Amino acid sequence: MDTNTILNISTVFASFFTFQLLFYFLSDWFSAKVSTGFNSLSSRKKIEWNSRVGSTYHSLVVGVIGLYLFFFDEATITDPLWGDSWLVKLNVAISSGYLISDLLILILYWKVIGDKYFIIHHCTALCAFFFILKNDVLEYVGNFRLLAELSSPFVNQRLRLGHFSRSPDSFNWRVVLETKTQLSNGRSSLFCALAADSLETSNQCGSLKF
C-alpha cells in the first residue's frame, strides 16, 4: 500500500470520527454557548440541529479548500482529466468521511431525520469519490462538485431559524436553492464533457477500475 493510499484512508477515518464527535458532543456544547434557545429545543429538534451543524462545518471546510484549489491548483487546472493533486484527494477524503458519518447518523436516527433521497445522494457521491481516489482521475471534477457545498450553510441557517419560530421566508432562499441546482447541473455537464473528450483522445480509460 503506497503512501498516498495510506494518507487517503487515514483522512477518511479521521474525518469520520471528527464528525461523529461533533454530532454527539461538540455541537451540543457549542450550540448551548452561542444560542440561548438551544437548550429549550426538544430532543428531536436537537438531533436535526446537530446534524445541520455537522453539515455546515463540512461544507465550510471542503468549500473553502475547494475554492483555493479551483483557482490555484496547477496540476488539476492544467489537466482537468488526469491532473493529480494530493490536496484535492485530501479534500475528497474529508468529504467521504463526512458522508459515511452522516449515513450512519441517518440510519441510527431514521425516525427523526431519515430520508431515502439523502441515502441515495450519499451513496452516489461515495461511489464517485471512491472512483477518484482509486484511479487518480477526474480530480478537478470532484473538487468542482464540492464547490456546491458552499450553499449548504445558507440552507441550514434557514432551517435553524425555523426551529425558533422565526420566519425564514423574508429571505430570498430561492436564490440559494437555485444556485445549488445550477452548480449541480454544471458539474454533471462538465463531467460528461470531460469523459467524452477522454474517450476520444486517450485509451487510458480502459485501465480505470472501480
PyMOL CGO cylinders between C-alpha atoms (Angstrom):
from pymol import cmd
from pymol.cgo import CYLINDER

trace = [
    CYLINDER, 0.00, 0.00, 0.00, 1.60, 3.27, -1.11, 0.3, 1, 1, 1, 1, 1, 1,
    CYLINDER, 1.60, 3.27, -1.11, 1.87, 6.44, 0.94, 0.3, 1, 1, 1, 1, 1, 1,
    CYLINDER, 1.87, 6.44, 0.94, -0.95, 8.26, -0.89, 0.3, 1, 1, 1, 1, 1, 1,
    CYLINDER, -0.95, 8.26, -0.89, -3.38, 5.41, -0.27, 0.3, 1, 1, 1, 1, 1, 1,
    CYLINDER, -3.38, 5.41, -0.27, -2.48, 5.32, 3.42, 0.3, 1, 1, 1, 1, 1, 1,
    CYLINDER, -2.48, 5.32, 3.42, -2.99, 9.10, 3.62, 0.3, 1, 1, 1, 1, 1, 1,
    CYLINDER, -2.99, 9.10, 3.62, -6.39, 8.90, 1.91, 0.3, 1, 1, 1, 1, 1, 1,
    CYLINDER, -6.39, 8.90, 1.91, -7.64, 6.07, 4.14, 0.3, 1, 1, 1, 1, 1, 1,
    CYLINDER, -7.64, 6.07, 4.14, -6.33, 7.79, 7.28, 0.3, 1, 1, 1, 1, 1, 1,
    CYLINDER, -6.33, 7.79, 7.28, -8.05, 11.02, 6.27, 0.3, 1, 1, 1, 1, 1, 1,
    CYLINDER, -8.05, 11.02, 6.27, -11.37, 9.25, 5.70, 0.3, 1, 1, 1, 1, 1, 1,
    CYLINDER, -11.37, 9.25, 5.70, -11.20, 7.63, 9.15, 0.3, 1, 1, 1, 1, 1, 1,
    CYLINDER, -11.20, 7.63, 9.15, -10.10, 10.85, 10.86, 0.3, 1, 1, 1, 1, 1, 1,
    CYLINDER, -10.10, 10.85, 10.86, -12.91, 12.77, 9.16, 0.3, 1, 1, 1, 1, 1, 1,
    CYLINDER, -12.91, 12.77, 9.16, -15.46, 10.11, 10.13, 0.3, 1, 1, 1, 1, 1, 1,
    CYLINDER, -15.46, 10.11, 10.13, -14.53, 10.20, 13.83, 0.3, 1, 1, 1, 1, 1, 1,
    CYLINDER, -14.53, 10.20, 13.83, -14.33, 14.01, 13.84, 0.3, 1, 1, 1, 1, 1, 1,
    CYLINDER, -14.33, 14.01, 13.84, -17.90, 14.37, 12.57, 0.3, 1, 1, 1, 1, 1, 1,
    CYLINDER, -17.90, 14.37, 12.57, -19.12, 11.69, 14.97, 0.3, 1, 1, 1, 1, 1, 1,
    CYLINDER, -19.12, 11.69, 14.97, -17.52, 13.62, 17.82, 0.3, 1, 1, 1, 1, 1, 1,
    CYLINDER, -17.52, 13.62, 17.82, -19.05, 16.83, 16.53, 0.3, 1, 1, 1, 1, 1, 1,
    CYLINDER, -19.05, 16.83, 16.53, -22.55, 15.33, 16.36, 0.3, 1, 1, 1, 1, 1, 1,
    CYLINDER, -22.55, 15.33, 16.36, -22.57, 13.57, 19.73, 0.3, 1, 1, 1, 1, 1, 1,
    CYLINDER, -22.57, 13.57, 19.73, -20.58, 16.01, 21.89, 0.3, 1, 1, 1, 1, 1, 1,
    CYLINDER, -20.58, 16.01, 21.89, -19.19, 19.22, 20.43, 0.3, 1, 1, 1, 1, 1, 1,
    CYLINDER, -19.19, 19.22, 20.43, -22.34, 20.51, 18.74, 0.3, 1, 1, 1, 1, 1, 1,
    CYLINDER, -22.34, 20.51, 18.74, -24.39, 20.39, 21.96, 0.3, 1, 1, 1, 1, 1, 1,
    CYLINDER, -24.39, 20.39, 21.96, -21.70, 22.21, 23.91, 0.3, 1, 1, 1, 1, 1, 1,
    CYLINDER, -21.70, 22.21, 23.91, -21.02, 24.84, 21.25, 0.3, 1, 1, 1, 1, 1, 1,
    CYLINDER, -21.02, 24.84, 21.25, -24.68, 25.46, 20.39, 0.3, 1, 1, 1, 1, 1, 1,
    CYLINDER, -24.68, 25.46, 20.39, -25.61, 25.98, 24.04, 0.3, 1, 1, 1, 1, 1, 1,
    CYLINDER, -25.61, 25.98, 24.04, -22.84, 28.57, 24.31, 0.3, 1, 1, 1, 1, 1, 1,
    CYLINDER, -22.84, 28.57, 24.31, -23.81, 30.62, 21.26, 0.3, 1, 1, 1, 1, 1, 1,
    CYLINDER, -23.81, 30.62, 21.26, -27.59, 30.17, 21.27, 0.3, 1, 1, 1, 1, 1, 1,
    CYLINDER, -27.59, 30.17, 21.27, -29.69, 30.77, 24.37, 0.3, 1, 1, 1, 1, 1, 1,
    CYLINDER, -29.69, 30.77, 24.37, -32.64, 28.92, 22.85, 0.3, 1, 1, 1, 1, 1, 1,
    CYLINDER, -32.64, 28.92, 22.85, -30.82, 25.67, 22.10, 0.3, 1, 1, 1, 1, 1, 1,
    CYLINDER, -30.82, 25.67, 22.10, -31.49, 24.04, 25.47, 0.3, 1, 1, 1, 1, 1, 1,
    CYLINDER, -31.49, 24.04, 25.47, -35.22, 24.68, 25.07, 0.3, 1, 1, 1, 1, 1, 1,
    CYLINDER, -35.22, 24.68, 25.07, -35.41, 22.57, 21.91, 0.3, 1, 1, 1, 1, 1, 1,
    CYLINDER, -35.41, 22.57, 21.91, -36.92, 19.10, 22.01, 0.3, 1, 1, 1, 1, 1, 1,
    CYLINDER, -36.92, 19.10, 22.01, -34.63, 16.09, 21.68, 0.3, 1, 1, 1, 1, 1, 1,
    CYLINDER, -34.63, 16.09, 21.68, -35.86, 15.51, 18.12, 0.3, 1, 1, 1, 1, 1, 1,
    CYLINDER, -35.86, 15.51, 18.12, -35.03, 19.09, 17.10, 0.3, 1, 1, 1, 1, 1, 1,
    CYLINDER, -35.03, 19.09, 17.10, -31.63, 18.84, 18.77, 0.3, 1, 1, 1, 1, 1, 1,
    CYLINDER, -31.63, 18.84, 18.77, -30.83, 15.77, 16.67, 0.3, 1, 1, 1, 1, 1, 1,
    CYLINDER, -30.83, 15.77, 16.67, -31.70, 17.63, 13.49, 0.3, 1, 1, 1, 1, 1, 1,
    CYLINDER, -31.70, 17.63, 13.49, -29.85, 20.72, 14.72, 0.3, 1, 1, 1, 1, 1, 1,
    CYLINDER, -29.85, 20.72, 14.72, -26.67, 18.75, 15.46, 0.3, 1, 1, 1, 1, 1, 1,
    CYLINDER, -26.67, 18.75, 15.46, -26.90, 17.09, 12.06, 0.3, 1, 1, 1, 1, 1, 1,
    CYLINDER, -26.90, 17.09, 12.06, -27.11, 20.51, 10.42, 0.3, 1, 1, 1, 1, 1, 1,
    CYLINDER, -27.11, 20.51, 10.42, -24.12, 21.75, 12.42, 0.3, 1, 1, 1, 1, 1, 1,
    CYLINDER, -24.12, 21.75, 12.42, -22.06, 18.87, 11.03, 0.3, 1, 1, 1, 1, 1, 1,
    CYLINDER, -22.06, 18.87, 11.03, -23.31, 19.65, 7.53, 0.3, 1, 1, 1, 1, 1, 1,
    CYLINDER, -23.31, 19.65, 7.53, -22.37, 23.32, 7.90, 0.3, 1, 1, 1, 1, 1, 1,
    CYLINDER, -22.37, 23.32, 7.90, -18.92, 22.54, 9.27, 0.3, 1, 1, 1, 1, 1, 1,
    CYLINDER, -18.92, 22.54, 9.27, -18.26, 20.07, 6.45, 0.3, 1, 1, 1, 1, 1, 1,
    CYLINDER, -18.26, 20.07, 6.45, -19.40, 22.48, 3.76, 0.3, 1, 1, 1, 1, 1, 1,
    CYLINDER, -19.40, 22.48, 3.76, -17.22, 25.31, 5.09, 0.3, 1, 1, 1, 1, 1, 1,
    CYLINDER, -17.22, 25.31, 5.09, -14.10, 23.13, 5.33, 0.3, 1, 1, 1, 1, 1, 1,
    CYLINDER, -14.10, 23.13, 5.33, -14.34, 21.42, 1.93, 0.3, 1, 1, 1, 1, 1, 1,
    CYLINDER, -14.34, 21.42, 1.93, -15.83, 24.51, 0.27, 0.3, 1, 1, 1, 1, 1, 1,
    CYLINDER, -15.83, 24.51, 0.27, -13.03, 26.85, 1.30, 0.3, 1, 1, 1, 1, 1, 1,
    CYLINDER, -13.03, 26.85, 1.30, -10.34, 24.31, 0.41, 0.3, 1, 1, 1, 1, 1, 1,
    CYLINDER, -10.34, 24.31, 0.41, -12.16, 23.64, -2.85, 0.3, 1, 1, 1, 1, 1, 1,
    CYLINDER, -12.16, 23.64, -2.85, -12.21, 27.33, -3.77, 0.3, 1, 1, 1, 1, 1, 1,
    CYLINDER, -12.21, 27.33, -3.77, -8.47, 27.59, -3.21, 0.3, 1, 1, 1, 1, 1, 1,
    CYLINDER, -8.47, 27.59, -3.21, -7.85, 24.51, -5.36, 0.3, 1, 1, 1, 1, 1, 1,
    CYLINDER, -7.85, 24.51, -5.36, -10.21, 25.75, -8.07, 0.3, 1, 1, 1, 1, 1, 1,
    CYLINDER, -10.21, 25.75, -8.07, -8.17, 28.91, -8.55, 0.3, 1, 1, 1, 1, 1, 1,
    CYLINDER, -8.17, 28.91, -8.55, -4.63, 27.89, -7.62, 0.3, 1, 1, 1, 1, 1, 1,
    CYLINDER, -4.63, 27.89, -7.62, -4.08, 24.13, -8.02, 0.3, 1, 1, 1, 1, 1, 1,
    CYLINDER, -4.08, 24.13, -8.02, -1.88, 23.96, -11.11, 0.3, 1, 1, 1, 1, 1, 1,
    CYLINDER, -1.88, 23.96, -11.11, -1.98, 20.18, -11.56, 0.3, 1, 1, 1, 1, 1, 1,
    CYLINDER, -1.98, 20.18, -11.56, -5.75, 19.94, -11.98, 0.3, 1, 1, 1, 1, 1, 1,
    CYLINDER, -5.75, 19.94, -11.98, -6.15, 23.29, -13.74, 0.3, 1, 1, 1, 1, 1, 1,
    CYLINDER, -6.15, 23.29, -13.74, -3.58, 22.32, -16.36, 0.3, 1, 1, 1, 1, 1, 1,
    CYLINDER, -3.58, 22.32, -16.36, -5.10, 18.88, -16.87, 0.3, 1, 1, 1, 1, 1, 1,
    CYLINDER, -5.10, 18.88, -16.87, -8.69, 18.66, -15.56, 0.3, 1, 1, 1, 1, 1, 1,
    CYLINDER, -8.69, 18.66, -15.56, -8.97, 15.00, -16.51, 0.3, 1, 1, 1, 1, 1, 1,
    CYLINDER, -8.97, 15.00, -16.51, -5.71, 13.37, -15.43, 0.3, 1, 1, 1, 1, 1, 1,
    CYLINDER, -5.71, 13.37, -15.43, -4.17, 16.04, -13.19, 0.3, 1, 1, 1, 1, 1, 1,
    CYLINDER, -4.17, 16.04, -13.19, -3.07, 14.52, -9.88, 0.3, 1, 1, 1, 1, 1, 1,
    CYLINDER, -3.07, 14.52, -9.88, -3.18, 16.65, -6.73, 0.3, 1, 1, 1, 1, 1, 1,
    CYLINDER, -3.18, 16.65, -6.73, -2.72, 15.26, -3.22, 0.3, 1, 1, 1, 1, 1, 1,
    CYLINDER, -2.72, 15.26, -3.22, -4.64, 18.21, -1.76, 0.3, 1, 1, 1, 1, 1, 1,
    CYLINDER, -4.64, 18.21, -1.76, -7.67, 17.57, -3.96, 0.3, 1, 1, 1, 1, 1, 1,
    CYLINDER, -7.67, 17.57, -3.96, -7.67, 13.93, -2.87, 0.3, 1, 1, 1, 1, 1, 1,
    CYLINDER, -7.67, 13.93, -2.87, -7.35, 15.07, 0.75, 0.3, 1, 1, 1, 1, 1, 1,
    CYLINDER, -7.35, 15.07, 0.75, -10.43, 17.26, 0.30, 0.3, 1, 1, 1, 1, 1, 1,
    CYLINDER, -10.43, 17.26, 0.30, -12.36, 14.40, -1.33, 0.3, 1, 1, 1, 1, 1, 1,
    CYLINDER, -12.36, 14.40, -1.33, -11.30, 12.07, 1.51, 0.3, 1, 1, 1, 1, 1, 1,
    CYLINDER, -11.30, 12.07, 1.51, -12.53, 14.59, 4.12, 0.3, 1, 1, 1, 1, 1, 1,
    CYLINDER, -12.53, 14.59, 4.12, -15.90, 14.73, 2.37, 0.3, 1, 1, 1, 1, 1, 1,
    CYLINDER, -15.90, 14.73, 2.37, -16.02, 10.92, 2.13, 0.3, 1, 1, 1, 1, 1, 1,
    CYLINDER, -16.02, 10.92, 2.13, -15.51, 10.59, 5.87, 0.3, 1, 1, 1, 1, 1, 1,
    CYLINDER, -15.51, 10.59, 5.87, -18.33, 13.06, 6.50, 0.3, 1, 1, 1, 1, 1, 1,
    CYLINDER, -18.33, 13.06, 6.50, -20.70, 11.22, 4.15, 0.3, 1, 1, 1, 1, 1, 1,
    CYLINDER, -20.70, 11.22, 4.15, -20.05, 7.89, 5.90, 0.3, 1, 1, 1, 1, 1, 1,
    CYLINDER, -20.05, 7.89, 5.90, -20.59, 9.54, 9.28, 0.3, 1, 1, 1, 1, 1, 1,
    CYLINDER, -20.59, 9.54, 9.28, -23.82, 11.19, 8.14, 0.3, 1, 1, 1, 1, 1, 1,
    CYLINDER, -23.82, 11.19, 8.14, -25.05, 7.91, 6.63, 0.3, 1, 1, 1, 1, 1, 1,
    CYLINDER, -25.05, 7.91, 6.63, -24.59, 6.21, 10.00, 0.3, 1, 1, 1, 1, 1, 1,
    CYLINDER, -24.59, 6.21, 10.00, -26.41, 9.03, 11.79, 0.3, 1, 1, 1, 1, 1, 1,
    CYLINDER, -26.41, 9.03, 11.79, -29.28, 8.92, 9.28, 0.3, 1, 1, 1, 1, 1, 1,
    CYLINDER, -29.28, 8.92, 9.28, -29.69, 5.19, 9.85, 0.3, 1, 1, 1, 1, 1, 1,
    CYLINDER, -29.69, 5.19, 9.85, -29.47, 5.38, 13.65, 0.3, 1, 1, 1, 1, 1, 1,
    CYLINDER, -29.47, 5.38, 13.65, -31.97, 8.25, 13.84, 0.3, 1, 1, 1, 1, 1, 1,
    CYLINDER, -31.97, 8.25, 13.84, -34.11, 7.26, 10.88, 0.3, 1, 1, 1, 1, 1, 1,
    CYLINDER, -34.11, 7.26, 10.88, -37.42, 8.14, 12.56, 0.3, 1, 1, 1, 1, 1, 1,
    CYLINDER, -37.42, 8.14, 12.56, -36.20, 11.68, 13.15, 0.3, 1, 1, 1, 1, 1, 1,
    CYLINDER, -36.20, 11.68, 13.15, -34.04, 12.66, 10.16, 0.3, 1, 1, 1, 1, 1, 1,
    CYLINDER, -34.04, 12.66, 10.16, -34.16, 9.60, 7.89, 0.3, 1, 1, 1, 1, 1, 1,
    CYLINDER, -34.16, 9.60, 7.89, -34.64, 10.32, 4.20, 0.3, 1, 1, 1, 1, 1, 1,
    CYLINDER, -34.64, 10.32, 4.20, -34.20, 7.86, 1.33, 0.3, 1, 1, 1, 1, 1, 1,
    CYLINDER, -34.20, 7.86, 1.33, -33.07, 10.63, -1.00, 0.3, 1, 1, 1, 1, 1, 1,
    CYLINDER, -33.07, 10.63, -1.00, -30.23, 11.55, 1.34, 0.3, 1, 1, 1, 1, 1, 1,
    CYLINDER, -30.23, 11.55, 1.34, -29.21, 7.88, 1.37, 0.3, 1, 1, 1, 1, 1, 1,
    CYLINDER, -29.21, 7.88, 1.37, -29.17, 7.79, -2.44, 0.3, 1, 1, 1, 1, 1, 1,
    CYLINDER, -29.17, 7.79, -2.44, -27.27, 11.08, -2.60, 0.3, 1, 1, 1, 1, 1, 1,
    CYLINDER, -27.27, 11.08, -2.60, -24.62, 9.98, -0.11, 0.3, 1, 1, 1, 1, 1, 1,
    CYLINDER, -24.62, 9.98, -0.11, -24.11, 6.55, -1.68, 0.3, 1, 1, 1, 1, 1, 1,
    CYLINDER, -24.11, 6.55, -1.68, -23.83, 8.02, -5.17, 0.3, 1, 1, 1, 1, 1, 1,
    CYLINDER, -23.83, 8.02, -5.17, -21.30, 10.62, -4.03, 0.3, 1, 1, 1, 1, 1, 1,
    CYLINDER, -21.30, 10.62, -4.03, -19.27, 7.98, -2.19, 0.3, 1, 1, 1, 1, 1, 1,
    CYLINDER, -19.27, 7.98, -2.19, -19.10, 5.83, -5.33, 0.3, 1, 1, 1, 1, 1, 1,
    CYLINDER, -19.10, 5.83, -5.33, -17.82, 8.82, -7.34, 0.3, 1, 1, 1, 1, 1, 1,
    CYLINDER, -17.82, 8.82, -7.34, -15.28, 9.76, -4.66, 0.3, 1, 1, 1, 1, 1, 1,
    CYLINDER, -15.28, 9.76, -4.66, -14.05, 6.16, -4.43, 0.3, 1, 1, 1, 1, 1, 1,
    CYLINDER, -14.05, 6.16, -4.43, -13.53, 6.19, -8.21, 0.3, 1, 1, 1, 1, 1, 1,
    CYLINDER, -13.53, 6.19, -8.21, -11.49, 9.40, -7.95, 0.3, 1, 1, 1, 1, 1, 1,
    CYLINDER, -11.49, 9.40, -7.95, -9.35, 8.24, -5.03, 0.3, 1, 1, 1, 1, 1, 1,
    CYLINDER, -9.35, 8.24, -5.03, -8.71, 4.81, -6.51, 0.3, 1, 1, 1, 1, 1, 1,
    CYLINDER, -8.71, 4.81, -6.51, -7.84, 5.87, -10.06, 0.3, 1, 1, 1, 1, 1, 1,
    CYLINDER, -7.84, 5.87, -10.06, -6.34, 9.35, -9.51, 0.3, 1, 1, 1, 1, 1, 1,
    CYLINDER, -6.34, 9.35, -9.51, -8.56, 10.72, -12.26, 0.3, 1, 1, 1, 1, 1, 1,
    CYLINDER, -8.56, 10.72, -12.26, -11.20, 13.47, -12.64, 0.3, 1, 1, 1, 1, 1, 1,
    CYLINDER, -11.20, 13.47, -12.64, -9.92, 15.20, -9.52, 0.3, 1, 1, 1, 1, 1, 1,
    CYLINDER, -9.92, 15.20, -9.52, -10.78, 18.60, -10.98, 0.3, 1, 1, 1, 1, 1, 1,
    CYLINDER, -10.78, 18.60, -10.98, -14.38, 17.47, -11.48, 0.3, 1, 1, 1, 1, 1, 1,
    CYLINDER, -14.38, 17.47, -11.48, -14.53, 16.03, -7.96, 0.3, 1, 1, 1, 1, 1, 1,
    CYLINDER, -14.53, 16.03, -7.96, -13.30, 19.29, -6.49, 0.3, 1, 1, 1, 1, 1, 1,
    CYLINDER, -13.30, 19.29, -6.49, -15.73, 21.27, -8.65, 0.3, 1, 1, 1, 1, 1, 1,
    CYLINDER, -15.73, 21.27, -8.65, -18.57, 19.14, -7.26, 0.3, 1, 1, 1, 1, 1, 1,
    CYLINDER, -18.57, 19.14, -7.26, -17.51, 20.07, -3.71, 0.3, 1, 1, 1, 1, 1, 1,
    CYLINDER, -17.51, 20.07, -3.71, -17.94, 23.77, -4.50, 0.3, 1, 1, 1, 1, 1, 1,
    CYLINDER, -17.94, 23.77, -4.50, -21.70, 23.16, -4.47, 0.3, 1, 1, 1, 1, 1, 1,
    CYLINDER, -21.70, 23.16, -4.47, -21.38, 22.55, -0.71, 0.3, 1, 1, 1, 1, 1, 1,
    CYLINDER, -21.38, 22.55, -0.71, -20.85, 26.28, -0.20, 0.3, 1, 1, 1, 1, 1, 1,
    CYLINDER, -20.85, 26.28, -0.20, -24.62, 26.79, -0.42, 0.3, 1, 1, 1, 1, 1, 1,
    CYLINDER, -24.62, 26.79, -0.42, -25.31, 24.39, 2.47, 0.3, 1, 1, 1, 1, 1, 1,
    CYLINDER, -25.31, 24.39, 2.47, -24.67, 26.87, 5.34, 0.3, 1, 1, 1, 1, 1, 1,
    CYLINDER, -24.67, 26.87, 5.34, -27.41, 29.15, 3.98, 0.3, 1, 1, 1, 1, 1, 1,
    CYLINDER, -27.41, 29.15, 3.98, -29.92, 26.31, 3.66, 0.3, 1, 1, 1, 1, 1, 1,
    CYLINDER, -29.92, 26.31, 3.66, -29.03, 25.04, 7.14, 0.3, 1, 1, 1, 1, 1, 1,
    CYLINDER, -29.03, 25.04, 7.14, -29.41, 28.53, 8.60, 0.3, 1, 1, 1, 1, 1, 1,
    CYLINDER, -29.41, 28.53, 8.60, -32.91, 28.72, 7.14, 0.3, 1, 1, 1, 1, 1, 1,
    CYLINDER, -32.91, 28.72, 7.14, -33.85, 25.54, 9.00, 0.3, 1, 1, 1, 1, 1, 1,
    CYLINDER, -33.85, 25.54, 9.00, -32.25, 26.76, 12.23, 0.3, 1, 1, 1, 1, 1, 1,
    CYLINDER, -32.25, 26.76, 12.23, -34.31, 29.95, 12.05, 0.3, 1, 1, 1, 1, 1, 1,
    CYLINDER, -34.31, 29.95, 12.05, -37.41, 27.79, 11.70, 0.3, 1, 1, 1, 1, 1, 1,
    CYLINDER, -37.41, 27.79, 11.70, -36.58, 26.00, 14.95, 0.3, 1, 1, 1, 1, 1, 1,
    CYLINDER, -36.58, 26.00, 14.95, -37.01, 29.28, 16.82, 0.3, 1, 1, 1, 1, 1, 1,
    CYLINDER, -37.01, 29.28, 16.82, -40.27, 30.16, 15.04, 0.3, 1, 1, 1, 1, 1, 1,
    CYLINDER, -40.27, 30.16, 15.04, -38.68, 32.96, 13.09, 0.3, 1, 1, 1, 1, 1, 1,
    CYLINDER, -38.68, 32.96, 13.09, -39.94, 33.32, 9.58, 0.3, 1, 1, 1, 1, 1, 1,
    CYLINDER, -39.94, 33.32, 9.58, -37.22, 32.43, 7.11, 0.3, 1, 1, 1, 1, 1, 1,
    CYLINDER, -37.22, 32.43, 7.11, -39.48, 33.46, 4.25, 0.3, 1, 1, 1, 1, 1, 1,
    CYLINDER, -39.48, 33.46, 4.25, -38.30, 37.07, 4.50, 0.3, 1, 1, 1, 1, 1, 1,
    CYLINDER, -38.30, 37.07, 4.50, -35.03, 35.93, 2.94, 0.3, 1, 1, 1, 1, 1, 1,
    CYLINDER, -35.03, 35.93, 2.94, -34.68, 35.07, -0.70, 0.3, 1, 1, 1, 1, 1, 1,
    CYLINDER, -34.68, 35.07, -0.70, -33.73, 31.45, -0.08, 0.3, 1, 1, 1, 1, 1, 1,
    CYLINDER, -33.73, 31.45, -0.08, -34.97, 30.52, -3.54, 0.3, 1, 1, 1, 1, 1, 1,
    CYLINDER, -34.97, 30.52, -3.54, -31.84, 32.13, -4.97, 0.3, 1, 1, 1, 1, 1, 1,
    CYLINDER, -31.84, 32.13, -4.97, -29.69, 29.89, -2.78, 0.3, 1, 1, 1, 1, 1, 1,
    CYLINDER, -29.69, 29.89, -2.78, -31.51, 26.73, -3.83, 0.3, 1, 1, 1, 1, 1, 1,
    CYLINDER, -31.51, 26.73, -3.83, -31.42, 27.69, -7.50, 0.3, 1, 1, 1, 1, 1, 1,
    CYLINDER, -31.42, 27.69, -7.50, -27.68, 28.38, -7.22, 0.3, 1, 1, 1, 1, 1, 1,
    CYLINDER, -27.68, 28.38, -7.22, -27.14, 24.93, -5.74, 0.3, 1, 1, 1, 1, 1, 1,
    CYLINDER, -27.14, 24.93, -5.74, -29.17, 23.39, -8.57, 0.3, 1, 1, 1, 1, 1, 1,
    CYLINDER, -29.17, 23.39, -8.57, -27.17, 25.23, -11.21, 0.3, 1, 1, 1, 1, 1, 1,
    CYLINDER, -27.17, 25.23, -11.21, -23.90, 24.11, -9.62, 0.3, 1, 1, 1, 1, 1, 1,
    CYLINDER, -23.90, 24.11, -9.62, -25.15, 20.52, -9.65, 0.3, 1, 1, 1, 1, 1, 1,
    CYLINDER, -25.15, 20.52, -9.65, -26.16, 20.76, -13.31, 0.3, 1, 1, 1, 1, 1, 1,
    CYLINDER, -26.16, 20.76, -13.31, -22.87, 22.40, -14.18, 0.3, 1, 1, 1, 1, 1, 1,
    CYLINDER, -22.87, 22.40, -14.18, -20.72, 19.74, -12.55, 0.3, 1, 1, 1, 1, 1, 1,
    CYLINDER, -20.72, 19.74, -12.55, -22.75, 17.00, -14.27, 0.3, 1, 1, 1, 1, 1, 1,
    CYLINDER, -22.75, 17.00, -14.27, -22.30, 18.64, -17.67, 0.3, 1, 1, 1, 1, 1, 1,
    CYLINDER, -22.30, 18.64, -17.67, -18.60, 19.16, -17.05, 0.3, 1, 1, 1, 1, 1, 1,
    CYLINDER, -18.60, 19.16, -17.05, -18.16, 15.52, -16.05, 0.3, 1, 1, 1, 1, 1, 1,
    CYLINDER, -18.16, 15.52, -16.05, -19.88, 14.33, -19.25, 0.3, 1, 1, 1, 1, 1, 1,
    CYLINDER, -19.88, 14.33, -19.25, -17.83, 16.68, -21.43, 0.3, 1, 1, 1, 1, 1, 1,
    CYLINDER, -17.83, 16.68, -21.43, -14.54, 15.62, -19.91, 0.3, 1, 1, 1, 1, 1, 1,
    CYLINDER, -14.54, 15.62, -19.91, -15.44, 11.95, -20.06, 0.3, 1, 1, 1, 1, 1, 1,
    CYLINDER, -15.44, 11.95, -20.06, -16.38, 12.23, -23.74, 0.3, 1, 1, 1, 1, 1, 1,
    CYLINDER, -16.38, 12.23, -23.74, -13.17, 14.07, -24.50, 0.3, 1, 1, 1, 1, 1, 1,
    CYLINDER, -13.17, 14.07, -24.50, -11.21, 11.37, -22.72, 0.3, 1, 1, 1, 1, 1, 1,
    CYLINDER, -11.21, 11.37, -22.72, -12.76, 8.59, -24.77, 0.3, 1, 1, 1, 1, 1, 1,
    CYLINDER, -12.76, 8.59, -24.77, -11.89, 10.40, -27.98, 0.3, 1, 1, 1, 1, 1, 1,
    CYLINDER, -11.89, 10.40, -27.98, -8.31, 11.32, -27.12, 0.3, 1, 1, 1, 1, 1, 1,
    CYLINDER, -8.31, 11.32, -27.12, -7.00, 8.54, -24.88, 0.3, 1, 1, 1, 1, 1, 1,
    CYLINDER, -7.00, 8.54, -24.88, -7.09, 4.79, -24.42, 0.3, 1, 1, 1, 1, 1, 1,
    CYLINDER, -7.09, 4.79, -24.42, -6.29, 5.09, -20.73, 0.3, 1, 1, 1, 1, 1, 1,
    CYLINDER, -6.29, 5.09, -20.73, -9.95, 4.88, -19.76, 0.3, 1, 1, 1, 1, 1, 1,
    CYLINDER, -9.95, 4.88, -19.76, -9.77, 1.15, -20.28, 0.3, 1, 1, 1, 1, 1, 1,
    CYLINDER, -9.77, 1.15, -20.28, -7.45, 0.85, -17.29, 0.3, 1, 1, 1, 1, 1, 1,
    CYLINDER, -7.45, 0.85, -17.29, -9.82, 2.56, -14.87, 0.3, 1, 1, 1, 1, 1, 1,
    CYLINDER, -9.82, 2.56, -14.87, -11.45, 0.26, -12.37, 0.3, 1, 1, 1, 1, 1, 1,
    CYLINDER, -11.45, 0.26, -12.37, -13.92, 0.53, -9.53, 0.3, 1, 1, 1, 1, 1, 1,
]
cmd.load_cgo(trace, "trace")
